[in-house]
Structures are given as structure tokens and as C-alpha cells.
Amino acid sequence: MIFLLDIDCFFASVEMALHPDLRGKPVCVGGRRGERGIVSCPNYEARAWGVRTAMPLRTAERLLPPEAVFLRGNHRLYGEYSDRVMAILETFTPDVEQVSVDEAYMDVTGCLHLWPGPAAMASAMKERIRQECDLTVSVGIASNTLCAKIAAGLKKPDGLLIVPPGTEREFLVPLPIEAVPGVGKKTQPRLNARGIRTVGDFLDCRWGRETALGRSLAAVIEGKSTTLLHRDRVDHSISRDTTFSEDTADRSTITSTLYYLTERCCKTLRKRQQRASTVTVKVRFADFSTVQKQMTLQEPSAHEEEIFGAARVLLGRLLVPGRRCRLVGVKVSHLSTGEGEQMELDMLPPDRRETLHRRLDALQDKHGYGAIHWGITHSLRRWR
């Protein structure tokens, strides 16, 4: 028995939990009015006006009424709320696989006998999260991860839907094909052009049955799907990017911003006890053309000194004098965990340098990012 728990409108819901006066108003997390960028998370009031995730902020402004609230968001805070929700789930079952900041699968097969049934167990989870975090969640329940995820999405917000074992065919076949995870805005029109509008249409089509998605759907419907949770899942990369409020050709501003983004990646690496071997820098120019380059480090690292050293070199190769930049981003990849040698700085031995970084992280976690910061990012404090 698999549960998929999805926190409803997560970023916006956290903001409304902290600021109850926002309830009932359209809220968009992602940036302030007049800024460039995209909507990270609209609440349901904003969605009623046609606003969607990843929509440009300025498009959302045109759609929403004057009382709508635009917020930049606080991802450190969202991470803390996510941790609180996941800790609650682990009191119900040890078999939890967190797949994103607001979603987790749970295999409750071994502990379901402690409850009158799956609905009672899920309802207790939902109530604890509501009481302790002031958030609502939607839960899908099925014998496999695919049906559980689809079920959770069909009953949002604050929903609960069970797909009893043996009813997978009657549940899936009538669904619109876009309800299946992985069928997005680009794939759906191509399928519609082939006359495929439902899962049943897809499976009736020989071409559909022969695809990886078709084989996966057929296995679920025939009861042959084997569901395994990957509790030790390791993300393959961590990335951060930002769109400037105005296009800029100022190298110092771009470089300082890149350092800030690198610092955020490194902080996440240290929190996860991971190290990265590859650094990638991305630049998008004012004409929306995008370029990127990557470099492999001599040794895996989780420290700004090494990672930004590579990022700065890559940035120098990408920037064109006088050409205005719209966006800059950095990604660290080929992640590893466990022991490993770190590159040494002449000024600090490795053990003291590790202590320094962890103390800086702790200060920022307790008092906020602005409490202490690297000098190179000082000029950016006006927009954080």
C-alpha cells in the first residue's frame, strides 16, 4: 500500500500560515511587482485568475486584481517547513521517500495493521500536519506509485483518494492523457494530434503500447508493476539561477551574483553531506540566447573557494564585453557522499576550514542570511 503526499501550493501555503491576513487574497511567490522572473507558486485564489507556475511575473500582474500579493519567498524557511512535514510522516512509517520539497511517497504496508484502514491513517496524517504546520496536504493511495501520484493530483486541495487494488484499469483508462506524470504541455498536443486523448486511447494505439510509458501503464493495469521506494535517493545535481531586474553588462554585479548563487549551492551540499565534481555556469543574454560551459574539479568539493574558482573562470569565457546579461546561473553535479579528500587552502587546514563553513551555515540558519555574508556579495544585499 503506497501513499503519495503532496503539500498544497506549498510556498504560498507557508506564507499564508505565517501571515493569516494573506488568506483569501491571490498570492504569488517568485518576485515582487514590477520585477522580472517567473511565478514559483501561486495559491488557489491566484490560479482562479489563470495564473500558473512558471508564468512570467509580469503576465501574472496583468491577470490579477490590484489586491493580489507578490512575494519573493524564503526558501530556507520553506525547507524548514518541509523538514517538519517529513518528520511527521516518519512517525507513521519508516519507509518514506521524499521526492521533492513538497512531495513524498510512503510504503505503509508493514504498519497498516495498526489502523482501521488506509483512509483513517491518511486522515490522521493530514490532521497532524494541519495542527502542527498549518498546512493542507492531498494524499493519493494505491498499490503502486503511479496511481498514488495521479490520485493525489485529482483531489487537490486537501484531498484524499484511494484506488483499491484490482481497480487500476477502471481508474486509469478514462483519465485524460495529460493526467499521467511525464505528459506535459509539449507532449500532449503531439498525442492529441494522433487522436490520443485518454489513457485508454494511448493503450489502444499500437504505437503507444510500444513506448516506455505504454509498457509502464500496461504493467500497472495488469497488476505486474513492482513498486520500490528509493529512500537513499541522491540528487544528481543542485542548481541556482536568478533573473536580473534589469539587463546588465556590469561584470562586477554579474560576478557577485554568481558568487551568491554558488554559496547557496555549497550550503545545500554541506547540508546533505555531499560534494560536487562538476561545475556548470549558464548565462542568458538580453536577446534570450543562452550559453553555458562546464568544468570538472580536480577533487570533489562542497566549498565556495574551489567551486567559485571554477565558476569565475567559466563566467569569463561566457561573457561578451558590452553585451547585456538577463540571467546567470550555476549548477554543481556528479555529486558524491561519504568520505573524500578536499582541496586545501594555504591559509586554513582542511579541518579548520570545514569548521568555519559549518559555523557560518549555523549563524545564517539561526539569524538569517544577512547576519553574515561574504564580502563579494555585499553589494547585492539590496535585493535579498
Secondary structure, 3 states (H helix, E strand, C coil): CEEEEEECCHHHHHHHHHCHHHCCCCEEECCCCCCCCECCEECHHHHCCCCCCCCEHHHHHHHCCCCCEEECCCHHHHHHHHHHHHHHHCCCCCCEEEEECCEEEEECCCCHHHCCCHHHHHHHHHHHHHHHHCCCEEEEEECCHHHHHHHHHHCCCCCEEECCCCCHHHHHCCCEHHHCCCCCCCHHHHHHHCCCCEHHHHHHCHHHHCCHHHHHHHHHHCCCCCCCCCCCCCCCEEEEEEEEEEEECCHHHHHHHHHHHHHHHHHHHHHCCEEEEEEEEEEEECCCCEEEEEEEEEEEECCHHHHHHHHHHHHHHHCCCCCCEEEEEEEEEEEEECCCCCCCECCECHHHHHHHHHHHHHHHHHHCHHHCCCHHHHHHHHHC
